[in-house]
Amino acid sequence: MKPLARTLLAALGAGCLAAACGDRAERRASHYADGTPLSEVEFASGVPHGACRTWYADGSPKSEGTYASGAAEGVWSFWLPGGVLDYRAGFQADRLHGSYEEFHPDGSTAQSGEYDVGRRVGEWKRFHPGGALAERGTFELGREHGTWTTFHPDGSVRSRTPWVEGRKHGTFEELYADGAVAVAGAYHEGKASGEWVFYYPDGTPKRRGAFDAEGRFDGLWTSYAPDGSINADESVTFRAGLPQ
């Protein structure tokens, strides 16, 4: 998702609003110093009301959508310089609402989901360039909930992360592309908890240790060589997250 600062007005710049003045229903246009179109907007009673389009200095489109009584309404599209579609989002009274979709530079979908009056809801997906699924999970009332799954570009599962009301909670695992476990651990109310084990691709432990109740490294973290022997030089004892 784009940062909130890059929602409607930040992405538009001053183009549409600069044209909105006066009390008559009117369409106004503004231009760059060289005459290239900057914006074209319909307004009424001093506020944007109707279609709005803006352009970059090279003439490529920057944004296109509709205002209703000064607030963004309906579907808006935003482009990067050069005409590359960046994202498309629905708005209701200036808040994100309805379908949302981001795009990779190659035009394939990067992320998609739904908003309900400013909050993410339902299933959201991220995609690798070219269209392969990269991540899938669910939002409830704007917070991650349930198991979120990430995928390698070949479609195999990369990780499974449990969420409860916006916090990681439960058993976590990360996998190599062949399905072998790469990392195994758990979260408790958003913090790493208990024993975690990191593995080499053949299943041999690479590193093992625990986290305390505050999610800090705790006790002896043991490192292993690929043959399974202990690597004492890289094994470290922690207390309250600090090496001893």
MONOR-V607394 format. One record per residue. N is the residue number from 1. RES is the residue in one letter. SS is DSSP state (H for helix, E for strand, L for the rest). OMEGA is omega as a letter, one per 20 degrees, with the letter a starting at -180 (* if undefined). Layout:
N,RES,SS,OMEGA
N,RES,SS,OMEGA
This chain:
1,M,L,r
2,K,L,r
3,P,L,a
4,L,H,r
5,A,H,a
6,R,H,r
7,T,L,a
8,L,H,a
9,L,H,r
10,A,H,a
11,A,H,a
12,L,H,a
13,G,L,a
14,A,L,a
15,G,H,a
16,C,H,a
17,L,H,a
18,A,H,a
19,A,L,a
20,A,L,r
21,C,L,a
22,G,L,a
23,D,L,a
24,R,L,r
25,A,L,a
26,E,E,r
27,R,E,a
28,R,E,r
29,A,E,r
30,S,E,a
31,H,E,r
32,Y,L,a
33,A,L,a
34,D,L,r
35,G,L,r
36,T,L,a
37,P,E,r
38,L,E,a
39,S,E,r
40,E,E,a
41,V,E,r
42,E,E,r
43,F,E,r
44,A,E,r
45,S,L,r
46,G,L,r
47,V,E,r
48,P,E,r
49,H,E,a
50,G,E,a
51,A,E,r
52,C,E,r
53,R,E,r
54,T,E,a
55,W,E,r
56,Y,L,a
57,A,L,r
58,D,L,r
59,G,L,r
60,S,L,a
61,P,E,r
62,K,E,a
63,S,E,r
64,E,E,r
65,G,E,a
66,T,E,r
67,Y,E,r
68,A,E,a
69,S,L,r
70,G,L,a
71,A,E,r
72,A,E,a
73,E,E,r
74,G,E,a
75,V,E,r
76,W,E,r
77,S,E,a
78,F,E,a
79,W,E,r
80,L,E,r
81,P,L,a
82,G,L,r
83,G,L,r
84,V,E,a
85,L,E,a
86,D,E,r
87,Y,E,r
88,R,E,a
89,A,E,r
90,G,E,r
91,F,E,r
92,Q,E,a
93,A,L,r
94,D,L,r
95,R,E,r
96,L,E,a
97,H,E,a
98,G,E,a
99,S,E,r
100,Y,E,a
101,E,E,r
102,E,E,a
103,F,E,r
104,H,L,r
105,P,L,r
106,D,L,r
107,G,L,r
108,S,L,a
109,T,E,r
110,A,E,a
111,Q,E,r
112,S,E,r
113,G,E,a
114,E,E,r
115,Y,E,r
116,D,E,a
117,V,L,r
118,G,L,a
119,R,E,r
120,R,E,a
121,V,E,r
122,G,E,a
123,E,E,r
124,W,E,a
125,K,E,r
126,R,E,a
127,F,E,r
128,H,L,r
129,P,L,a
130,G,L,r
131,G,L,r
132,A,L,a
133,L,E,a
134,A,E,a
135,E,E,r
136,R,E,r
137,G,E,a
138,T,E,r
139,F,E,r
140,E,E,a
141,L,L,r
142,G,L,a
143,R,E,r
144,E,E,a
145,H,E,a
146,G,E,a
147,T,E,r
148,W,E,a
149,T,E,r
150,T,E,a
151,F,E,r
152,H,L,r
153,P,L,r
154,D,L,r
155,G,L,r
156,S,L,a
157,V,E,r
158,R,E,r
159,S,E,r
160,R,E,a
161,T,E,r
162,P,E,r
163,W,E,r
164,V,E,r
165,E,L,r
166,G,L,r
167,R,E,r
168,K,E,a
169,H,L,r
170,G,E,a
171,T,E,r
172,F,E,r
173,E,E,r
174,E,E,a
175,L,E,r
176,Y,L,a
177,A,L,r
178,D,L,r
179,G,L,r
180,A,L,a
181,V,E,r
182,A,E,r
183,V,E,r
184,A,E,a
185,G,E,a
186,A,E,r
187,Y,E,r
188,H,E,r
189,E,L,r
190,G,L,a
191,K,E,r
192,A,E,a
193,S,E,r
194,G,E,a
195,E,E,r
196,W,E,r
197,V,E,r
198,F,E,a
199,Y,E,r
200,Y,L,a
201,P,L,a
202,D,L,r
203,G,L,r
204,T,L,r
205,P,E,r
206,K,E,r
207,R,E,a
208,R,E,r
209,G,E,a
210,A,E,r
211,F,E,r
212,D,L,a
213,A,L,r
214,E,L,r
215,G,L,a
216,R,L,r
217,F,E,a
218,D,E,r
219,G,E,a
220,L,E,r
221,W,E,a
222,T,E,r
223,S,E,a
224,Y,E,r
225,A,L,r
226,P,L,r
227,D,L,r
228,G,L,r
229,S,L,a
230,I,E,r
231,N,L,a
232,A,H,a
233,D,H,a
234,E,H,r
235,S,L,a
236,V,E,r
237,T,E,a
238,F,E,r
239,R,E,a
240,A,L,r
241,G,L,a
242,L,E,r
243,P,E,a
244,Q,L,*
